[in-house]
Amino acid sequence: RVTIYSIENGVRVVYNVDESQPDRLFPDVISQSTLEQEILPKLEPEEQERVLQYYVLNDYAQQSDANKKLLAEKYPLVVEEPVYLPIKAHISIRKSVAELFEKAGLTLDGLNAEYQKVGYDKVLDKTPNFQIPVDYRLTEDGMSAHIPVDEITYDTSNFYLTNIDLLPYFGCGMPGEEGYMLVPDGSGALIDFASTSQNSVAFPVYGSDPANEQEDYQHGRQATLPVFGVNKGDNGFLALITQGDAQATIQCDPANSVIQHPTVYPTFEVLRKEVYSSDNLLAEAEMVRYAKKGYTGSIEVEYMPLSGEDSGYAGMASVLR
């Protein structure tokens, strides 16, 4: 999901990266005491009615023998205390009712605790809920994309944000399209859209960190300049990393059986991660260690559109000079 705000000469887009379901706080079951004593009193009368409209109270003593067995197996608490079970409802309704539970103070941890209390065999996983702001501004030379890293928010107690890929498919090639990508290999190299490879190639800006011996992908030579570009006939662009360049790696993904759109883009390491294994660990088990502090500066890339003769390799070099 995204939220867009107007800023000077552009827009701020806040990307909400969250894999959770919108109705995750819509309980599959909830005890009578919890709903009536902890949830409903915190809601307005009409909100209380809306919640109760989609839940039915199940009293063990009033059930048939067959239903008693089913209820007791799935919700053991029902033998001692009635429980509320939801009726079938559309996802939009479940979402709106879930919002009322959240308003009343129900949290993911609280719902898991309630499930444990009822004896319901289900555990809801936490989600990071990354909120990543990106400012897109028109500039004299084209467009800039800026990420204030210190304004990124997420559940830092349970998750880590290690890398950010910025506009990975901006200017990517389409199947059968003619063009090429400029990568910062030495003084610059061109990779044609038609070239195929099963391996992506990464160019660490200013070289790899000697303290990090691990390599997650095939490295090209170090990038002495934080630049990359794309040409598509008479059009193209040159991109220059102006902030966060020391954290950057320029990633090039040629077309292959999996990647249909050849692309080149920057990825930024905002928190160092090391993965290692030990002979004392179980087979194929790994241990992960994260840095205590990450990068809190800014990330910014300038995208300069090119056309005509200037869109080629020579034009890109001229603009860079």
Secondary structure as GFF3:
##gff-version 3
##sequence-region A 1 321
A	DSSP	beta_strand	2	7	.	.	.	ID=ss1
A	DSSP	beta_strand	10	17	.	.	.	ID=ss2
A	DSSP	beta_strand	30	31	.	.	.	ID=ss3
A	DSSP	alpha_helix	32	34	.	.	.	ID=ss4
A	DSSP	pi_helix	35	39	.	.	.	ID=ss5
A	DSSP	three_ten_helix	40	42	.	.	.	ID=ss6
A	DSSP	alpha_helix	45	53	.	.	.	ID=ss7
A	DSSP	beta_strand	55	58	.	.	.	ID=ss8
A	DSSP	three_ten_helix	60	62	.	.	.	ID=ss9
A	DSSP	alpha_helix	65	74	.	.	.	ID=ss10
A	DSSP	three_ten_helix	76	79	.	.	.	ID=ss11
A	DSSP	beta_strand	83	86	.	.	.	ID=ss12
A	DSSP	alpha_helix	91	103	.	.	.	ID=ss13
A	DSSP	alpha_helix	108	118	.	.	.	ID=ss14
A	DSSP	beta_strand	130	138	.	.	.	ID=ss15
A	DSSP	beta_strand	143	148	.	.	.	ID=ss16
A	DSSP	three_ten_helix	149	151	.	.	.	ID=ss17
A	DSSP	beta_strand	163	165	.	.	.	ID=ss18
A	DSSP	beta_strand	180	183	.	.	.	ID=ss19
A	DSSP	beta_strand	189	192	.	.	.	ID=ss20
A	DSSP	beta_strand	201	204	.	.	.	ID=ss21
A	DSSP	beta_strand	218	219	.	.	.	ID=ss22
A	DSSP	beta_strand	227	232	.	.	.	ID=ss23
A	DSSP	beta_strand	235	243	.	.	.	ID=ss24
A	DSSP	three_ten_helix	245	247	.	.	.	ID=ss25
A	DSSP	beta_strand	248	253	.	.	.	ID=ss26
A	DSSP	beta_strand	263	269	.	.	.	ID=ss27
A	DSSP	beta_strand	273	276	.	.	.	ID=ss28
A	DSSP	beta_strand	287	290	.	.	.	ID=ss29
A	DSSP	beta_strand	298	307	.	.	.	ID=ss30
A	DSSP	three_ten_helix	308	311	.	.	.	ID=ss31
A	DSSP	alpha_helix	313	320	.	.	.	ID=ss32
###
